[in-house]
Amino acid sequence: MPEPKPRVFLDSNVIFSGIYSSGGAPAVILERFVEGRLMIVVSQQVLDEVIRTIKEKLPEGLPALRKLLVNAPPEIRKDPTPEEVKRWSGLLDVADAAILAAAVAAQPDYFVTGDRHFTENPEIAEKADLQIVTPARFIEAWAKEGGHDERG
């Protein structure tokens, strides 16, 4: 019986970091996705932000991003409605509230982000009913669940 694949909503900073550096947890997450060992979910806003950031800060990373999107496209969810965003705007700025609203709507197993305002505020995770973790913490948790080590 094949093992279940975790469904992971990635924040744009995780995708950018994974393309920027082949070492570290974000790169491992992207590698495991390309290998078909997990499912990646993003919102249109996250995808747009990744493309814009790579164009501005790491144009040499565009071929890697293009290859990822063509050969192993993630599940792309529509952006949340203004009403969905408003629910989170008391805890976060509007842009981050939109990311959180998209993650909540996607109902992933994990929301993986490098942004501390998500990971260091337990109220957000509790209210959103999400496992919000850093890339390194996701790798650790996934290893405990499925017996995977960081590189295997």
KAKA-V749937 format. One record per backbone hydrogen bond with DSSP energy under -1.0 kcal/mol. CO is the residue of the C=O (numbers start at 0). NH is the residue of the N-H. E is the energy in kcal/mol with one decimal. If there is no record, write none. Layout:
[[CO:NH:E] [CO:NH:E]]
//
This chain:
[[5:38:-2.9] [6:108:-2.8] [6:109:-1.4] [7:40:-2.9] [8:111:-2.8] [10:13:-1.1] [10:14:-1.3] [11:15:-2.7] [12:16:-2.2] [13:17:-2.2] [14:18:-1.7] [15:19:-2.7] [16:20:-2.3] [23:27:-1.8] [24:28:-2.5] [25:29:-2.1] [26:30:-2.6] [27:31:-2.8] [28:32:-1.9] [29:33:-2.5] [30:34:-2.1] [31:36:-2.8] [32:35:-1.6] [38:7:-3.3] [39:74:-2.8] [40:9:-2.0] [41:76:-3.3] [42:46:-2.3] [43:47:-2.8] [44:48:-2.5] [45:49:-2.5] [46:50:-2.4] [47:51:-2.6] [48:52:-2.6] [49:53:-2.6] [50:54:-2.4] [51:55:-2.2] [52:56:-3.2] [53:57:-1.8] [57:60:-3.0] [58:61:-1.6] [60:64:-2.2] [61:65:-3.0] [62:66:-2.6] [63:67:-2.3] [64:68:-2.7] [65:69:-2.2] [66:70:-2.8] [67:71:-2.2] [74:41:-2.6] [76:43:-1.7] [80:84:-2.2] [81:85:-2.5] [82:86:-1.2] [84:87:-1.6] [87:90:-1.5] [87:91:-1.7] [92:96:-2.9] [93:97:-2.0] [94:98:-1.5] [95:99:-2.6] [96:100:-2.6] [97:101:-2.1] [98:102:-2.4] [99:103:-2.8] [100:104:-2.3] [101:105:-1.9] [102:106:-1.1] [109:8:-2.8] [110:132:-2.4] [111:10:-2.3] [114:117:-1.4] [114:118:-1.7] [115:119:-3.1] [120:123:-1.2] [120:124:-1.1] [121:125:-2.5] [122:126:-2.8] [123:127:-2.5] [124:128:-1.2] [124:129:-1.7] [129:131:-1.0] [130:110:-2.8] [132:112:-2.3] [133:137:-2.3] [134:138:-2.2] [135:139:-2.2] [136:140:-2.7] [137:141:-3.0] [138:142:-2.2] [139:143:-2.0] [140:144:-2.1] [141:145:-2.9] [142:146:-2.0] [148:151:-1.0]]
//
